[in-house]
Amino acid sequence: EFECKACPTCGSCSGMYTANSMNCLTEVLGMGLGGNGTIPAVYSDRIRLAKHAGMKVMEMLEKNIRPRDIMTKDAFMNALTVDMALGCSTNSMLHLPAIAHEAGVELNLDIANEISAITPNLCHLAPAGHTYIEELNEAGGVYAVMNELDKKNLLHTDLITVTGKTVKENIENCKNLNPEVIRPIENPYSETGGIAVLKGNLAPDSGVVKRSAVAPEMMVHEGPARVFDCEEDAIEAIKNGKINAGDVVVIRYEGPKGGPGMREMLNPTSAIMGMGLGSSVALITDGRFSGASRGAAIGHISPEAAVGGPIALVEEGDTIRINIPENKLDFVISEEELKERRAKWQPRTPKITTGYLARYAAMVTSGNRGAILEIPKI
């Protein structure tokens, strides 16, 4: 009853969550018109935008400009750059590599850290802060953020877009109308981007965290592993007070193959926050998160547990070390012990063995590759 009365209108939740993140990045990629990612659903501007979008579709058809002409490697570099400036959802680190793959562009997550290192974080939209998408829209939208970044030549601006104009032409007159919502590039929230890709003996390929939404005291953390083989067991332990300050909750076998389908761990992160442990407990998973998740929540651990990744070998009480500024994620274990555990590990019986989900589980790759599908080699 509360939900029905509290949320009576149309439109999405108005933070920089996953849907809004990808909608904003659609503008950056050149595949959406200005305002596509930020205009509220109830505005007449949205109807006007839809009309103009239809007109542009016909214009692109007449000029024979195809999506792959627009979504080039440089366009994806722009998307990663603006992703870091906006502080987008960690799920962008799944979707961008997957879209790039379809466009014939290789986008590995090592590039993300290289871009993050030189890209200032200009926005703290919910859940990282107390500003919202409609305020970003009023402040000038995604184009205004891009214009700030262009002051330091951080974008490729000669690229064609679906507007029929270049990136430069799209953004050149889009001013930042509210420096409280979009920080000027000379005064960012941080000199580095909103997302970090972590690596180490626990995540040899990658793990992803929304750095801009992590409490300062959790940027470097060391604590004992509390290991759970599914989301439900973790939630039960959190809600029953079995998780203590300093713990590192590990939820595994929830990755692309193990889920199957990489389930969203919004409930455990919400429960940790609800129990008042957001600034003292970390969560690590081979699953993914809602864009609404905040805190030291590290997802997309690759390789995942279902294929024998190191996360499958973590045991209760192992010491886990997180160092977000240095992009590191490790657990304390000798090479000998790791080899012994690996020798004992046995693959689990798939949760689903028939139908499309079984096919998906057989063909899906790790999260660091965007969980794309590949036909297994015979």
ABEGO torsion letter per residue (X at the ends): XAAAAABABBEBBABBBAAAAAAAAAAAAGABBBGAAABBAABAAAAAAAAAAAAAAAAAAAAGBBAAAABBAAAAAAAAAAAAAAGBBAAAAAAAAAAAAAAGBBBBAAAAAAAAAABBBABBBOAABABBAAAAAAAGEAAAAAAAAAAAGABBAABBBAAGBBAAAAAAABBBABAAABBBAABBABABBABBBBBEAABAAEBBBBAAABBAAAABBBBBBBBBABAAAAAAAAAAGABBBGBBBBBBGABAAAOBGGBBAAAAAAAAAAAGAAAABBBBBABBBBAABBEBBBBGBOBBAAAGBAAAABBBGBBBBBBAAAGBBBBBBBAAAAAAAAAABBBBBBABABEAAAAAAAABBBAAAGGBBBBBBX
